[in-house]
Amino acid sequence: MGQDNATAANNVSKWTGTVYLFSLLGAFLSDSYWGRYKTCAIFQVIFVIGLVSLSLSSYLFLVKPSGCGDEKTPCGSHSTIHISLFYISIYLIALGEGGYQPTIATFGADQFDEDHPKESHSKVAFFSYFYLALNLGCLCSNTILGYYEDKGIWAVGFWASAGSATVALILFLLGTPLYRHFTPKGNPFSRFCQVIIAASRKWKVEVPLEEEDLYEVHGSDLADNGGRKILHTEGFRFLDRAAVITSKDHTNKTSTHNPWRLCSVTQVEEVKCILRLLPIWLCTILYSVVFTQMTSIFVEQGAAMKTTISGFHIPPASMSSFDILSVAAFIFINRRLIDPIAARIRKSGTGLSELQRMGVGLIIAVAAMLSAGAVEHFRLRHSQKDCPTCANSSSLSIFWQVPQYVLIGASEVFMYVGQLEFFNGQTPDGLKSFGSALSMTSISLGNYVSSLIVIIVLKASTSNDMPGWIPRNLNKGRLDMFYYLLAVLTAADFVVYVVCAKWYKYTMFEDRVGKNEVDLVV
């Protein structure tokens, strides 16, 4: 569409960010009203509609003349209506994918019984294989569809995506009789507000020392939390006031109470749980800034390198296949090698905890940015020696990017798989989809923060008529400095993350007590 490097990278980041932002909407509808199955089905339909719309708009309006967009033949100018149709289509796709992804992860985890030892173990493995399946799908799109796009056959690639999504929807619906279905637990936002308001109303009330003196529900009244009571924890004692029984709570003669004046310990702990998760979640956002470079800046860097081998052209976007292969390899390495060794060293039945794995992911992300910066440094040296006046030319092979893609893939296994397990396991039953959405939303905000960093870097580096760090012609820029900046920011984020992980207290359910603190060894 004739956009420069920085604009294209920002638009990709904004779209990707919007995908994951819609995950909050999907999670809310899933946990509150529709349930996971219905939410998955509805958003998958929206996803298919978006892909069909994109295919039609590209075929009829955008890819003109036929075969344009292959880096040799530029496409013609587009009217405002045509561009609007394109953006409506891709944001319909964002809505469908965003609403579907966190819910399908939770829906898949629902099919395992946590109280059954074998199924509980299988549930842990599920998140790894779920993430692997997502990446294998990306592998197909980056190779097969990437080839079509590189040849300028964009509409064929979009139609193939629409066909695949339609088949996936049909397969999902065919499994309907076999699924375990769970009833939504009601609006979690109202339960959250009830605790805040009840605690505020009793701000002068003294919290009893014994937790037995706090109000708790039992039996069928626990349905709002899926039938599991959350044990009381220290910290955020102001919120405990919401569970303190006062004389005003018994002014009526019925057994019911005003939920805006008195809340159960379980309900209070739900709020504490979310508040404890927030610092961990915030620390994962900067990792997502690093991750999003793979779909934007990495591709632009690859396009400025030697992309042919024995006469065969390597599409720069297809290099992310090495990331996917790395994800597949490290999922098995982690499960079959690292976890057993860690379990033996720790003399426990489990390997690295979710928080420890996320910390390892941050360290590997720093290494990935240092690797990318080093590659860019040598790419610039080759370009200046080969042809200083040529645009985006360098004799350095694109395969020098392989280490940075492999490192990103390894970091994903530790960060994103660990994050999915952590948020799903630590959120109450009535907020499971929200827990998965937190993982997706960190990616969303990471994309927006990435756009913000690019804008700031461009503003700062283009002063005094300088070309900037990320110009249209990368040979005149300093992309290596941008990578090093991200490495420094991620290293600082890791330090903050360690502090937050040390502070975090695990949520303890009545029927699975024992995991109450974490030691992050790095």
C-alpha positions as MATLAB code, in Angstrom:
seq = 'MGQDNATAANNVSKWTGTVYLFSLLGAFLSDSYWGRYKTCAIFQVIFVIGLVSLSLSSYLFLVKPSGCGDEKTPCGSHSTIHISLFYISIYLIALGEGGYQPTIATFGADQFDEDHPKESHSKVAFFSYFYLALNLGCLCSNTILGYYEDKGIWAVGFWASAGSATVALILFLLGTPLYRHFTPKGNPFSRFCQVIIAASRKWKVEVPLEEEDLYEVHGSDLADNGGRKILHTEGFRFLDRAAVITSKDHTNKTSTHNPWRLCSVTQVEEVKCILRLLPIWLCTILYSVVFTQMTSIFVEQGAAMKTTISGFHIPPASMSSFDILSVAAFIFINRRLIDPIAARIRKSGTGLSELQRMGVGLIIAVAAMLSAGAVEHFRLRHSQKDCPTCANSSSLSIFWQVPQYVLIGASEVFMYVGQLEFFNGQTPDGLKSFGSALSMTSISLGNYVSSLIVIIVLKASTSNDMPGWIPRNLNKGRLDMFYYLLAVLTAADFVVYVVCAKWYKYTMFEDRVGKNEVDLVV';
ca = [
       0.000    0.000    0.000;
       3.011    2.237   -0.476;
       3.834    2.685    3.225;
       7.365    3.283    4.502;
       9.120    0.939    6.948;
       8.214    2.743   10.158;
       4.560    3.297    9.150;
       4.124   -0.316    8.055;
       5.721   -1.607   11.262;
       3.456    0.634   13.340;
       0.318   -0.483   11.484;
       1.220   -4.135   11.983;
       1.829   -3.491   15.680;
      -1.478   -1.634   16.073;
      -3.464   -4.369   14.320;
      -1.792   -7.121   16.326;
      -2.379   -5.127   19.482;
      -6.061   -4.758   18.636;
      -6.366   -8.525   18.139;
      -5.284   -9.159   21.681;
      -7.234   -6.214   23.075;
     -10.426   -7.860   21.803;
      -9.461  -10.888   23.886;
     -10.751   -9.002   26.943;
     -14.165   -8.703   25.296;
     -14.210  -12.410   24.493;
     -13.143  -13.307   28.019;
     -15.808  -11.080   29.587;
     -18.618  -12.556   27.493;
     -17.328  -16.068   28.094;
     -17.023  -15.791   31.879;
     -20.166  -13.718   32.379;
     -22.921  -14.605   29.927;
     -22.278  -16.829   26.915;
     -20.039  -19.539   28.311;
     -16.872  -20.722   26.587;
     -18.393  -22.936   23.914;
     -20.841  -20.323   22.609;
     -18.181  -17.598   22.708;
     -15.763  -19.744   20.694;
     -18.399  -20.525   18.060;
     -19.612  -16.920   17.622;
     -16.153  -15.369   17.344;
     -14.996  -18.081   14.946;
     -17.896  -17.161   12.652;
     -16.851  -13.477   12.823;
     -13.274  -14.532   12.023;
     -14.409  -16.419    8.896;
     -16.552  -13.461    7.759;
     -13.553  -11.142    8.129;
     -11.296  -13.423    6.076;
     -13.890  -13.791    3.304;
     -14.328   -9.981    3.235;
     -10.552   -9.492    3.025;
     -10.292  -12.014    0.187;
     -13.079  -10.333   -1.785;
     -11.819   -6.769   -1.264;
      -8.261   -7.767   -2.228;
      -9.349   -9.662   -5.342;
     -11.803   -7.016   -6.556;
     -10.110   -3.747   -5.591;
      -6.655   -3.832   -3.994;
      -4.409   -6.200   -5.971;
      -4.558   -4.227   -9.211;
      -2.898   -4.797  -11.649;
      -2.899   -8.565  -11.187;
       0.358   -9.830   -9.689;
       1.322   -6.537   -8.085;
       2.801   -6.441   -4.597;
       5.658   -8.833   -5.418;
       8.341   -6.218   -4.575;
       8.779   -5.585   -8.329;
       5.365   -4.482   -9.569;
       3.789   -1.776   -7.393;
       0.027   -1.771   -6.983;
      -2.015    1.139   -8.271;
      -3.522    3.839   -6.094;
      -6.614    2.977   -4.072;
      -9.716    4.993   -3.320;
     -10.748    5.844    0.220;
     -13.636    3.356   -0.012;
     -11.334    0.511   -1.063;
      -8.891    1.238    1.749;
     -11.795    1.480    4.214;
     -13.088   -1.937    3.103;
      -9.606   -3.353    3.647;
      -9.358   -1.984    7.180;
     -12.915   -3.070    8.059;
     -12.028   -6.589    6.913;
      -8.787   -6.888    8.852;
     -10.353   -5.484   12.020;
     -13.238   -7.955   11.710;
     -10.500  -10.586   11.643;
      -8.973   -8.943   14.722;
     -12.330   -9.086   16.527;
     -12.889  -12.742   15.649;
      -9.386  -13.914   16.457;
      -9.107  -11.813   19.603;
     -12.400  -12.995   21.060;
     -11.718  -16.595   20.149;
      -8.114  -17.211   21.235;
      -8.254  -16.826   25.043;
     -11.588  -18.617   25.235;
     -10.480  -21.653   23.229;
      -7.412  -22.027   25.466;
      -9.606  -22.054   28.574;
     -12.240  -24.238   26.902;
      -9.548  -26.773   26.068;
      -8.280  -26.733   29.663;
     -11.871  -27.283   30.867;
     -11.840  -30.711   29.251;
      -9.400  -31.936   31.925;
     -10.432  -32.733   35.502;
      -8.010  -31.052   37.915;
      -9.014  -33.424   40.723;
      -7.896  -36.432   38.668;
      -4.065  -36.835   38.926;
      -3.579  -38.096   35.362;
      -5.888  -35.507   33.805;
      -4.335  -32.753   35.907;
      -0.914  -33.666   34.498;
      -2.374  -33.739   30.979;
      -3.791  -30.256   31.507;
      -0.287  -28.887   32.137;
       0.897  -30.527   28.909;
      -2.134  -29.148   27.059;
      -0.916  -25.539   27.183;
       2.430  -26.518   25.647;
       0.805  -28.440   22.825;
      -1.847  -25.747   22.358;
       0.891  -23.166   21.826;
       2.709  -25.606   19.547;
      -0.451  -26.029   17.436;
      -0.763  -22.239   17.096;
       2.810  -22.056   15.870;
       2.426  -24.926   13.416;
      -0.476  -22.993   11.905;
       1.820  -19.987   11.646;
       4.432  -22.192    9.956;
       1.973  -23.021    7.183;
       1.032  -19.370    6.736;
       4.663  -18.217    6.725;
       5.781  -20.780    4.147;
       2.890  -21.678    1.835;
       0.952  -18.416    2.105;
       4.166  -16.396    2.280;
       5.166  -17.879   -1.076;
       1.873  -16.764   -2.662;
       2.256  -13.264   -1.269;
       5.864  -13.028   -2.435;
       4.678  -13.856   -5.955;
       1.981  -11.192   -5.759;
      -0.871  -13.730   -5.567;
      -2.276  -12.119   -2.416;
      -5.921  -13.011   -3.037;
      -5.089  -16.738   -3.301;
      -3.339  -16.591    0.065;
      -6.315  -14.855    1.669;
      -8.789  -17.354    0.162;
      -6.652  -20.225    1.482;
      -6.808  -18.668    4.966;
     -10.583  -18.265    4.724;
     -10.945  -21.895    3.646;
      -8.768  -23.133    6.519;
     -10.748  -21.089    9.053;
     -14.022  -22.483    7.690;
     -12.760  -26.069    8.004;
     -11.600  -25.328   11.576;
     -15.057  -23.978   12.475;
     -16.763  -27.081   11.066;
     -14.412  -29.413   12.969;
     -15.025  -27.477   16.184;
     -18.799  -27.756   15.804;
     -18.602  -31.483   15.006;
     -17.075  -32.115   18.435;
     -19.989  -30.465   20.273;
     -21.494  -33.677   21.767;
     -18.127  -34.675   23.265;
     -17.268  -31.441   25.070;
     -17.553  -30.679   28.775;
     -19.675  -27.570   29.181;
     -19.598  -25.217   32.169;
     -22.169  -22.602   33.114;
     -20.901  -18.982   33.172;
     -20.526  -17.597   36.710;
     -22.012  -14.150   36.212;
     -20.494  -10.710   35.781;
     -17.060  -10.702   37.497;
     -16.887   -6.915   37.238;
     -19.908   -6.510   39.540;
     -18.392   -8.936   42.074;
     -15.170   -6.926   41.974;
     -17.052   -3.648   42.540;
     -19.051   -5.151   45.414;
     -15.838   -5.885   47.321;
     -14.416   -2.400   46.755;
     -17.646   -0.653   47.796;
     -18.279   -2.921   50.799;
     -14.715   -2.389   52.040;
     -15.010    1.383   51.516;
     -18.254    1.513   53.506;
     -16.507   -0.169   56.437;
     -13.281    1.792   56.320;
     -13.518    2.497   60.064;
     -14.224   -1.128   60.989;
     -11.345   -3.042   62.560;
     -10.412   -6.309   60.836;
     -10.438   -9.286   63.273;
      -7.173  -11.148   63.801;
      -8.765  -14.561   63.252;
      -9.906  -15.327   59.712;
     -12.668  -17.544   61.151;
     -14.428  -14.334   62.192;
     -14.771  -13.255   58.565;
     -17.866  -14.071   56.531;
     -17.730  -17.057   54.182;
     -20.364  -18.941   52.223;
     -20.644  -22.704   52.008;
     -22.321  -25.397   49.951;
     -24.495  -24.286   47.040;
     -23.750  -20.619   47.751;
     -20.253  -21.207   46.425;
     -21.620  -21.524   42.894;
     -20.427  -18.024   42.061;
     -16.900  -19.339   42.393;
     -17.492  -22.626   40.627;
     -17.890  -24.572   43.880;
     -14.366  -23.980   45.210;
     -13.575  -21.865   48.222;
     -10.452  -19.692   48.116;
      -8.509  -19.672   51.368;
      -7.825  -16.397   53.136;
      -4.413  -14.802   52.586;
      -2.550  -11.958   54.265;
      -2.040   -8.705   52.422;
      -4.500   -6.104   51.132;
      -6.123   -6.184   54.575;
      -8.216   -3.166   53.666;
     -10.247   -5.451   51.413;
     -10.868   -7.872   54.299;
     -13.228   -5.266   55.741;
     -15.731   -6.297   53.064;
     -16.011   -9.692   54.820;
     -16.350   -8.301   58.365;
     -19.851   -8.896   59.774;
     -21.300   -5.806   61.483;
     -24.620   -5.083   63.183;
     -25.880   -3.294   60.068;
     -25.479   -6.507   58.080;
     -28.204   -8.125   60.222;
     -30.799   -5.380   60.235;
     -33.248   -7.438   58.178;
     -34.928  -10.589   59.426;
     -34.160  -12.680   56.353;
     -31.119  -14.876   55.891;
     -29.988  -12.904   52.852;
     -27.533  -10.036   53.020;
     -26.755   -7.021   50.885;
     -23.840   -8.041   48.580;
     -22.791   -4.387   48.400;
     -22.252   -4.373   52.180;
     -21.021   -7.881   52.973;
     -18.883  -10.133   50.766;
     -17.489  -13.593   51.363;
     -13.799  -14.303   51.939;
     -13.746  -16.134   48.603;
     -15.093  -13.061   46.822;
     -12.536  -10.826   48.551;
      -9.746  -13.225   47.597;
     -10.839  -13.033   43.959;
     -10.058   -9.318   44.027;
      -6.768   -9.902   45.849;
      -5.857  -12.487   43.235;
      -6.301  -10.014   40.375;
      -4.371   -7.296   42.229;
      -1.463   -9.692   42.849;
      -1.397  -10.733   39.206;
      -1.176   -7.165   37.892;
       2.547   -6.507   38.660;
       3.526   -9.825   37.055;
       1.331   -9.024   34.071;
       2.814   -5.543   33.664;
       6.324   -7.020   33.576;
       5.370   -9.262   30.650;
       4.382   -6.310   28.461;
       7.967   -5.321   27.669;
       8.713   -8.899   26.651;
       5.892   -8.574   24.120;
       7.628   -5.474   22.737;
      10.587   -7.712   21.918;
       8.337  -10.446   20.524;
       6.510   -8.103   18.148;
       9.764   -7.088   16.448;
       9.742  -10.506   14.780;
       6.722   -9.612   12.651;
       7.864   -6.105   11.779;
      11.450   -4.905   12.199;
      12.998   -8.372   11.739;
      11.253   -8.644    8.353;
      12.473   -5.210    7.260;
      15.996   -6.094    8.367;
      15.829   -9.354    6.392;
      14.632   -7.540    3.267;
      17.823   -5.437    3.408;
      20.050   -8.541    3.359;
      21.005  -11.070    0.681;
      17.783  -13.042    0.203;
      18.890  -15.501   -2.477;
      20.621  -18.858   -2.193;
      21.511  -20.812   -5.344;
      19.133  -18.596   -7.297;
      16.194  -19.283   -4.975;
      14.589  -16.249   -3.334;
      13.916  -16.443    0.422;
      10.915  -14.274    1.428;
      12.032  -12.294    4.520;
       8.733  -13.029    6.305;
       9.326  -16.777    5.924;
      12.351  -16.558    8.232;
       9.911  -16.698   11.145;
       9.664  -20.408   10.297;
      12.849  -20.767   12.336;
      11.029  -19.229   15.281;
       8.254  -21.815   14.943;
      10.703  -24.702   14.600;
      12.472  -23.377   17.688;
       9.169  -23.307   19.598;
       8.488  -26.926   18.616;
      11.997  -28.028   19.599;
      12.102  -26.199   22.929;
       8.648  -27.417   23.987;
       9.975  -30.963   23.831;
      13.385  -29.999   25.264;
      11.686  -28.280   28.198;
       9.266  -31.132   28.920;
      11.657  -34.041   28.326;
      14.980  -32.618   29.491;
      14.889  -29.346   31.430;
      11.877  -30.105   33.648;
      13.092  -33.586   34.744;
      16.566  -32.227   35.532;
      15.101  -29.271   37.456;
      12.786  -31.617   39.376;
      15.743  -33.798   40.344;
      17.807  -30.802   41.466;
      14.908  -29.361   43.479;
      14.033  -32.848   44.796;
      10.379  -32.326   43.961;
       7.860  -33.784   41.543;
       7.811  -30.647   39.410;
      10.361  -28.792   37.346;
      10.649  -25.034   37.051;
       7.626  -23.116   38.296;
       5.657  -20.936   35.898;
       7.196  -17.776   37.347;
      10.707  -19.176   37.014;
      10.099  -20.107   33.389;
       8.805  -16.625   32.640;
      11.991  -15.187   34.139;
      14.098  -17.446   31.912;
      12.058  -16.215   28.942;
      12.999  -12.610   29.720;
      16.704  -13.494   29.884;
      16.558  -15.244   26.505;
      14.702  -12.226   25.054;
      17.646  -10.004   26.042;
      19.979  -12.419   24.239;
      17.735  -12.298   21.141;
      17.953   -8.506   20.944;
      21.727   -8.568   21.412;
      21.970  -11.139   18.612;
      19.759   -9.041   16.306;
      21.850   -5.956   17.078;
      25.092   -7.783   16.287;
      23.683   -9.058   12.968;
      22.578   -5.540   12.022;
      26.029   -4.181   12.924;
      27.713   -6.592   10.496;
      24.989   -6.063    7.868;
      25.755   -2.348    7.881;
      29.493   -3.014    7.563;
      28.879   -5.226    4.511;
      26.487   -2.731    2.911;
      28.932    0.153    3.301;
      31.694   -1.946    1.745;
      29.589   -3.370   -1.116;
      27.518   -0.402   -2.260;
      27.211    2.607    0.076;
      24.727    4.397   -2.228;
      22.432    1.409   -2.882;
      19.107    1.165   -1.069;
      18.747   -1.696    1.414;
      21.534   -3.788   -0.112;
      24.000   -6.021    1.696;
      25.917   -9.162    0.796;
      25.336  -10.537    4.289;
      23.058  -13.574    3.975;
      19.586  -13.438    5.499;
      20.375  -16.727    7.242;
      22.447  -14.765    9.758;
      19.052  -13.884   11.227;
      18.459  -17.507   12.247;
      19.951  -17.136   15.791;
      17.680  -14.212   16.712;
      14.589  -16.098   15.467;
      15.630  -19.249   17.343;
      16.191  -17.271   20.546;
      12.784  -15.595   20.237;
      11.193  -19.030   19.781;
      12.955  -20.400   22.856;
      11.892  -17.391   24.913;
       8.254  -17.878   23.827;
       8.206  -21.413   25.226;
       9.324  -20.179   28.622;
       7.398  -16.901   28.682;
       4.099  -17.423   26.856;
       3.476  -21.074   27.731;
       4.435  -20.367   31.345;
       2.232  -17.282   31.293;
      -0.782  -19.225   29.976;
      -0.355  -21.876   32.682;
       0.225  -19.293   35.405;
      -2.732  -17.026   34.672;
      -5.093  -19.935   34.034;
      -4.071  -21.677   37.241;
      -4.073  -18.606   39.465;
      -7.393  -17.058   38.490;
     -10.631  -18.237   40.177;
     -12.902  -20.581   38.249;
     -15.282  -17.761   37.352;
     -12.418  -15.795   35.771;
     -10.540  -18.466   33.817;
     -11.084  -16.873   30.403;
     -10.019  -13.544   31.898;
      -6.796  -15.227   33.025;
      -6.068  -16.382   29.474;
      -7.022  -12.926   28.179;
      -4.407  -11.366   30.456;
      -1.769  -13.286   28.517;
      -3.199  -12.036   25.229;
      -3.581   -8.469   26.488;
       0.075   -8.279   27.479;
       0.874   -9.014   23.818;
      -1.620   -6.319   22.808;
      -0.076   -3.652   24.990;
       3.366   -4.828   23.927;
       2.466   -3.988   20.339;
       1.177   -0.547   21.308;
       4.250    0.125   23.452;
       6.396   -1.000   20.515;
       4.664    1.573   18.303;
       5.232    4.232   20.961;
       8.929    3.353   21.268;
       9.336    3.495   17.473;
       7.682    6.932   17.384;
       9.905    8.233   20.208;
      13.039    6.788   18.595;
      12.137    8.343   15.234;
      11.460   11.699   16.879;
      14.729   11.665   18.814;
      16.960   10.231   16.082;
      15.734   12.364   13.154;
      16.564   15.715   14.749;
      19.041   17.997   12.960;
      18.110   16.460    9.569;
      19.536   13.070   10.530;
      18.053    9.989    8.758;
      17.152    8.364   12.085;
      17.614    4.839   13.393;
      14.841    3.286   11.247;
      14.706    5.174    7.910;
      13.184    3.883    4.664;
      16.726    2.971    3.547;
      18.070    0.947    6.477;
      21.635    1.340    5.184;
      21.455    4.970    6.296;
      20.061    4.122    9.734;
      21.203    2.552   12.992;
      18.757   -0.290   13.535;
      21.395   -1.987   15.695;
      21.050    0.799   18.269;
      17.286    0.212   18.360;
      17.865   -3.465   19.148;
      20.377   -2.617   21.872;
      17.894   -0.158   23.387;
      15.302   -2.955   23.623;
      17.912   -5.241   25.200;
      18.618   -2.671   27.927;
      14.904   -2.069   28.583;
      14.213   -5.816   28.804;
      17.130   -6.343   31.190;
      15.744   -3.609   33.455;
      12.308   -5.211   33.187;
      13.787   -8.537   34.302;
      15.125   -6.962   37.503;
      11.683   -5.543   38.312;
      10.100   -8.899   37.452;
      12.297  -10.766   39.947;
      11.167   -8.412   42.714;
       7.498   -8.884   41.767;
       7.860  -12.676   41.571;
       9.437  -12.778   45.038;
       6.526  -10.719   46.399;
       3.793  -12.795   44.750;
       1.659  -15.147   46.878;
      -0.094  -18.056   45.194;
      -3.879  -18.313   45.263;
      -4.855  -21.275   47.451;
      -8.050  -23.210   46.816;
      -9.600  -25.335   49.536;
      -9.106  -28.565   47.630;
      -5.554  -27.996   46.494;
      -3.574  -26.323   49.235;
       0.184  -26.435   49.436;
       1.487  -24.082   46.827;
       1.811  -20.854   48.700;
       4.984  -19.142   47.704;
       7.529  -18.961   44.946;
      11.289  -18.761   44.927;
      12.581  -17.428   41.642;
      16.121  -18.674   41.207;
      17.956  -16.864   38.448;
];
